[in-house]
Structures are given as C-alpha cells and as structure tokens.
C-alpha cells in the first residue's frame, strides 16, 4: 500500500523538475536571443563608423 505522503512528495518532485527545466530552457533562449541582438548591433556600429570615414 502506497502512502499518500510519498505520492504527494513524488508529484512535488515532478512539478519542481518541470519548473526548473522550463526555467533553464527560458534562460538559454533569452541568452541566445540577446547574444544575436548584441552581435547585430556591433555589426551595425561597424557599418556606420566605416561609412563616416
């Protein structure tokens, strides 16, 4: 016979695992997007400074 406490504990562990995995995925996606934006801004700055010369 399974204890209700163990069932709740297992469910909580599963929910926390999903939450942490989602958070890591979100942070990874945000970092990737921000890196692309920074690189695009650097390229644009190089283009505008090259045109001024």
C-alpha positions in Angstrom: 0.0 0.0 0.0 1.4 3.4 -1.0 1.5 6.2 1.4 -0.3 9.5 0.4 2.7 11.4 1.7 5.0 9.6 -0.8 2.6 10.3 -3.7 2.5 14.0 -2.8 6.2 14.1 -2.5 6.7 12.4 -5.9 4.2 14.8 -7.5 6.0 17.8 -6.0 9.4 16.5 -7.2 8.0 16.1 -10.7 6.5 19.6 -10.7 9.8 21.1 -9.5 11.7 19.2 -12.1 9.4 20.5 -14.9 9.7 24.1 -13.4 13.5 24.0 -13.2 13.8 22.5 -16.7 11.5 25.2 -18.1 13.4 27.9 -16.4 16.7 26.7 -17.7 15.2 26.5 -21.2 13.9 30.0 -20.9 17.2 31.5 -19.7 19.1 29.7 -22.5 16.7 31.0 -25.1 16.9 34.6 -23.7 20.7 34.5 -23.7 20.8 33.2 -27.3 18.4 36.0 -28.4 20.3 38.7 -26.5 23.6 37.5 -28.0 22.2 37.7 -31.5 21.0 41.3 -30.8 24.3 42.3 -29.4 26.2 40.9 -32.5 23.7 42.7 -34.8 24.3 46.0 -33.0 28.1 45.5 -33.3 27.8 44.9 -37.0 25.6 47.9 -37.4 28.1 50.1 -35.5 31.0 48.9 -37.6 29.0 49.7 -40.8 28.1 53.2 -39.6 31.6 54.0 -38.4 33.1 52.7 -41.7 30.8 55.0 -43.7 31.8 58.0 -41.7 35.5 57.6 -42.6 
